[in-house]
Amino acid sequence: MDKVYDDLLNKLKIKYGDAIVVGVSGGPDSMALLHILSRLKKALDLQLIVAHVNHNTGRVGQTSEQKFVADYCKKNGFVFETMIITEYGDDNFHNEARSIRYNYFSKLAQKYDAKYIFTAHHADDLIETILMRIVRGSTLRGYSGFSEIVKMNGYYIVRPLIHVTKDEIYHYLERNNIKYMIDQSNTKDVYTRNRFRKYIVPAFKKEDPMVHEKFYKFSKTLLEYNNYIDKQVNL
């Protein structure tokens, strides 16, 4: 996790006083990321805009999560922004919720003239995403999962925890005494990702504790091939 901080400080070229939007649910992943960014804030006098989305699904704890994040921001001097999703269409819930979240983050980036949007996707998330898309079927780009840095129109989406496993995140939280909320729906087998997380990914890790590095290499290779094909097609 210290390497994440060093990479953000030295490789991403964040400038003194930059505004950064960070998606924070209140869960362990996003609270670990927020803690790292709070350290970076002190070093570079950054403006942190914490974006919390209440998915409004009727799940117990959503209101308390919103309050938890809001209180944390007030205590630490971060800008707190939140939205409540009022309705969903007939699309896949997770895909639709993701689209709403990123549209909201994009609006905040424009509002605060932020050059970066940070999310807390980590190495285990990448494994899960790739495996689910292999099972379901996808495109070459889809099979790669998600990228560490994506250049958008006027800003970058950054996933600095992409090399960090879930276990490493929990160790960081414990070592730094960071509080977080637990979404109980993440334990229910009704959701496909939860089944992969609970039963399939641990089997891969049992075979090779560093398997997340292999999946990152796989993802990066597919992205390079996909980008090359796109360039050739557009010649």
C-alpha positions in Angstrom: 0.0 0.0 0.0 2.9 2.3 0.6 3.8 1.7 -3.1 0.4 3.0 -4.1 1.2 6.3 -2.3 4.6 6.5 -3.9 3.2 5.9 -7.3 0.6 8.5 -6.9 3.1 11.0 -5.6 5.8 10.3 -8.2 4.3 8.7 -11.3 0.8 10.1 -11.8 2.2 13.6 -11.8 -0.6 15.0 -9.6 0.1 18.7 -9.2 0.1 20.9 -6.1 -3.5 22.0 -5.4 -5.2 19.7 -7.9 -8.8 18.7 -7.3 -9.6 14.9 -7.2 -12.9 13.2 -7.1 -12.9 9.9 -5.3 -15.8 7.5 -5.1 -16.4 6.4 -1.5 -19.0 3.9 -0.4 -17.8 3.6 3.2 -16.6 0.1 2.6 -13.1 -1.2 3.3 -11.7 -0.7 -0.2 -12.8 2.9 -0.6 -11.9 3.9 3.0 -8.4 2.5 2.5 -8.1 4.6 -0.8 -9.4 7.7 0.9 -6.9 7.3 3.7 -4.0 7.1 1.2 -5.4 10.2 -0.6 -5.7 12.1 2.7 -1.9 11.5 3.1 -1.4 12.8 -0.4 -3.6 15.8 0.3 -1.3 16.9 3.1 1.7 16.6 0.9 0.2 18.5 -2.1 -2.6 20.5 -0.6 -5.1 18.7 -2.8 -8.8 19.4 -2.8 -10.5 16.0 -2.2 -14.1 15.7 -3.4 -15.6 12.6 -1.8 -18.5 11.3 -3.9 -20.9 8.9 -2.3 -23.8 7.2 -4.1 -26.8 5.9 -2.2 -28.2 3.2 -4.5 -31.5 3.3 -2.7 -32.3 -0.4 -3.1 -34.0 -0.8 0.3 -30.9 -2.5 1.7 -30.5 -2.0 5.5 -27.5 0.2 6.2 -27.5 2.5 3.2 -28.5 5.6 5.2 -26.0 4.9 7.9 -23.2 4.4 5.3 -24.0 7.8 3.8 -23.9 9.4 7.3 -20.7 7.6 8.1 -18.9 9.0 5.0 -20.4 12.4 5.5 -19.2 12.5 9.1 -15.7 11.3 8.1 -15.4 14.1 5.5 -16.6 16.7 8.0 -14.0 15.6 10.5 -11.2 15.6 8.0 -12.0 18.6 5.9 -13.0 16.9 2.7 -15.7 18.1 0.4 -18.7 15.7 0.6 -21.0 15.2 -2.4 -23.8 12.6 -2.5 -26.7 11.5 -4.7 -29.5 9.1 -4.2 -30.6 7.0 -7.2 -34.3 7.5 -7.3 -35.2 5.0 -10.0 -33.9 2.2 -12.2 -35.0 1.0 -15.6 -35.3 -2.5 -16.8 -31.6 -2.9 -17.5 -29.1 -5.1 -15.6 -29.0 -3.6 -12.1 -25.3 -3.6 -11.6 -24.6 -2.2 -15.1 -27.1 0.5 -14.7 -25.9 1.5 -11.3 -22.3 1.6 -12.6 -23.4 3.9 -15.4 -25.2 6.2 -13.0 -22.2 6.4 -10.7 -19.7 7.3 -13.4 -22.1 9.9 -14.9 -22.3 11.4 -11.5 -18.5 11.3 -11.0 -18.1 13.0 -14.4 -20.4 15.8 -13.5 -18.5 16.4 -10.2 -15.2 16.5 -12.2 -16.7 19.2 -14.3 -18.1 21.1 -11.4 -14.8 21.2 -9.5 -12.5 21.2 -12.6 -10.9 17.9 -11.3 -8.4 16.2 -13.5 -8.8 12.8 -11.8 -11.6 10.5 -10.7 -10.4 7.8 -8.4 -12.2 4.5 -7.7 -11.2 1.7 -5.3 -11.2 -1.3 -7.6 -8.5 -3.6 -6.6 -6.6 -6.7 -7.8 -9.3 -9.2 -6.6 -12.0 -7.1 -8.4 -10.0 -7.5 -11.6 -9.8 -11.3 -11.3 -13.5 -11.5 -10.6 -14.4 -9.3 -13.6 -12.2 -11.2 -16.1 -13.5 -14.6 -14.9 -17.1 -13.5 -15.1 -16.7 -12.1 -18.6 -15.0 -15.3 -19.8 -17.9 -17.3 -18.5 -20.5 -15.0 -19.9 -18.7 -14.1 -23.1 -17.4 -10.7 -24.1 -15.2 -8.8 -26.6 -11.5 -8.7 -26.6 -11.7 -5.4 -24.8 -14.2 -6.8 -22.3 -12.1 -9.8 -21.5 -9.4 -7.5 -20.3 -11.5 -6.4 -17.3 -10.7 -2.8 -16.5 -7.8 -0.5 -16.9 -5.6 1.2 -14.3 -5.8 4.6 -16.0 -8.4 5.6 -18.6 -8.2 9.0 -20.4 -11.6 10.6 -20.7 -12.6 13.9 -22.2 -10.9 16.4 -19.8 -10.0 14.0 -16.9 -8.6 10.6 -16.1 -10.2 7.7 -14.3 -7.6 6.1 -12.0 -7.8 2.8 -10.1 -4.6 2.9 -8.0 -5.4 -0.2 -6.0 -5.4 -2.5 -9.1 -2.2 -4.2 -7.9 -3.4 -4.5 -4.3 -5.2 -7.6 -3.0 -8.2 -7.6 -0.7 -6.1 -9.1 2.1 -3.5 -6.3 1.8 -6.3 -3.8 2.1 -7.6 -5.3 5.3 -4.1 -5.4 6.7 -3.7 -1.7 5.8 -7.0 -0.8 7.5 -6.0 -2.7 10.7 -2.5 -1.3 10.8 -3.8 2.3 10.5 -6.9 1.8 12.7 -9.3 2.9 9.9 -13.0 2.3 10.4 -15.3 1.2 7.6 -18.7 -0.1 6.9 -19.7 -3.6 5.8 -22.3 -4.1 3.0 -24.0 -7.4 4.0 -25.3 -7.9 0.5 -21.7 -8.7 -0.5 -22.1 -12.0 1.3 -25.2 -13.2 -0.5 -24.8 -15.9 -3.1 -27.7 -14.5 -5.2 -25.2 -12.2 -6.8 -22.9 -13.7 -9.4 -19.8 -11.6 -8.4 -20.3 -12.8 -4.8 -20.1 -16.4 -5.9 -16.9 -15.8 -7.8 -15.5 -13.9 -4.9 -16.4 -16.6 -2.3 -15.7 -19.8 -4.1 -13.8 -19.4 -7.3 -11.1 -16.7 -6.7 -9.9 -18.4 -3.5 -9.3 -21.6 -5.5 -7.0 -19.6 -7.9 -5.2 -18.0 -5.0 -4.7 -21.4 -3.4 -2.9 -22.5 -6.6 -0.8 -19.4 -6.7 -0.9 -16.6 -4.0 0.4 -14.1 -6.6 -2.1 -15.0 -9.2 -3.4 -11.5 -9.3 -0.2 -10.4 -11.0 -0.9 -13.0 -13.8 -4.4 -11.6 -14.3 -3.0 -8.0 -14.5 -0.5 -9.1 -17.1 -3.3 -10.9 -19.0 -5.5 -7.8 -18.8 -2.7 -5.5 -20.0 -1.8 -7.8 -22.9 -5.4 -7.9 -24.2 -5.7 -4.1 -23.9 -2.5 -3.7 -26.0 -3.8 -6.1 -28.6 -7.2 -4.4 -28.7 -5.7 -0.9 -29.0 -3.4 -2.1 -31.9 -6.4 -3.6 -33.7 -8.4 -0.4 -33.3 -5.5 1.6 -34.7 -5.2 -0.7 -37.7 -8.9 -0.6 -38.4 -8.9 3.2 -38.3 -5.9 3.7 -40.6 
